[in-house]
């Protein structure tokens, strides 16, 4: 009425109703006349972010009630008054009993009645690669990976071939926010017996069992069969020892074409063979002696057109003679004849204008290869992950070429910013010699991945990002985690005192400003405006932006444990570990010095895992868990404009510390 000049008349209510102060209405009216009311929120209704549904079943131990309301009027949950936090949200966790649980939210006459049925499902699911009805045909010595999602703290075992294997709970969150609260991934491995020549071995069916506080459930998985071994072929002989060029620094930037090493062909040109041919660029390869879809950072990606000899099919994967496992979605089988002589000519090497060093090769046949850092020191102190990096301080990068019969001298490395020198070696892998290009890093530990493709002239081009001490000119891509979903619904991520995505998008904008002011070219993936899949499209988005460095922003949550706090940063590729380490340390120090009342350092550190956004091998990629939205102190800081700027500065400082290497 106050804002309506044409209003005239009177409004009457009974004196008893005024005395009763129904839903705080009389006090609100008095506050209005005394200019003590928050007029901005006066006409807001109750907005509930969680739970979204009034009636549902869950396996979680807690129900999370979070949202906002007009703070001129009280809101009640089961007749208990709630309050808004500094970020303008109410947040309360309610422990659920097994069976039906009833809750009532009430505000300004709006009532939401909830019926939440808690079920205890100790075993949520098992990995599709070992699912019921499948038959795993594997080679002898293959390591089968048992993957399951079970209640946190459960005892999970797999039984195969009469043997029991304990699965270990992983120290990583799940990509599915619905499962984050009470469930965790569990992983275990079992190596099948060696193959027997001309004899198949049936190992029976996999069974997965989970026990959570006496609640036992099991699932029947795939049957396993070890493929019979063929008669072994005689190994090829090395015709000529490989030697280094007499003086590698005197070789010109263009290769001389001088042949400096030869190996006999494995398959002759008149021999009928079957090939696995890669059909997509940037194709993931997995170890041939494993199962499942868990990637291995020591196996690099291959460009479209790459071929290798076919050995067998295991489920939805082809296995090559050189021990690579490639998805049938990314490759085809082709009949042909042996490669015979497959000569590799080193054409050129150097540095291009787009901040990439490169090597260019010509091959008679586009045979497979593998690029990896040599001598990375791993540890297994956290869970059962084998690729936690102690320190990425390597000096050399190896490129192992399969089915190559001769190589030529290397050009000068004088103008190569990533590498200072190189040489050819002939290591023996499973009794078969192959050519290895050993590249010496110009500076110890300074390596940022590689990308392989065949150019328009049919030449193999390997490019290597250049990391310098300056942020100026560097292309950095920021991914605000979660966001708009496939049907235009919002995936809020974790819900606590604040919503994760609200923090992620605000922090992305702050970090963009901070890094841009330091001269970086910053791209923010628009996850607040459109659906960009985290499982493939965000990596492609980054690649199209010429990404030199990738940062995905997330927040943690542990319902029922408000004391949980701290920063952690995840990586997949070993060369991303120094970045994860530096950013985690810098961000944790900001919380210690500027947020925590007790001034205690809570750095959860750098951690290995295989989140989709960290899998690329052509640039360093990390996923930051800034803090816990279920920890009040951290949540209020992450929702505060001043602290958001401080955290952005801390992340940028961590990036700069990484560049200082």
Secondary structure, DSSP 8 states (H G I E B T S, - for coil): -TT-TT--------HHHHHHTGGGHHHHHHHHHTT-S-GGGTT---EEEE---SEEEE--SEEEEEEE--TTS-EEETTEEE---TTS-EEEEEE--SEEEEEEEEETTEEEEEEEEE---SEEEE-GGG-TT-EEEE-TT-EEEEEEEEETT-EEEEEETTEEEEEEE-SS--S-GGGTTTEEEEEEEEE----BBTB-EEEEEEEEEEEETTEEEEEEEEEEEE--B----------B-----TTGGGS-SB----EEEE---SS-TTSEEEEEEE-STTB--EETTB-SS---TTS--B-TT-EEEEEEEETTEEEETTSEEEETTSEEEEEEE---S-EEEEEEEEEETTTEEEEEEEESS-B-EEEEETT-EEE--STT-S-EEEE----EEEEEESS--EEE-----TT-SSEEEEEEE--EETTEE-EEEEEEESSTT-----EEEE-TTS-EEEEEE---S--TT-EEEEEESSEE-TTS-EE--SBSSSBHHHHHHHHHHHHHHHHHHTT-EEEEE-TTTS---TTTHHHHHHHHTT-SEEEEEEEE--TT-TT---EEEEESSGGGHHHHHHHHHHHHHHHHHHT-TT----EEEEEE---GGG--SSSEEEEEEEEETTSHHHHHHHTSHHHHHHHHHHHHHHHHHHHT-
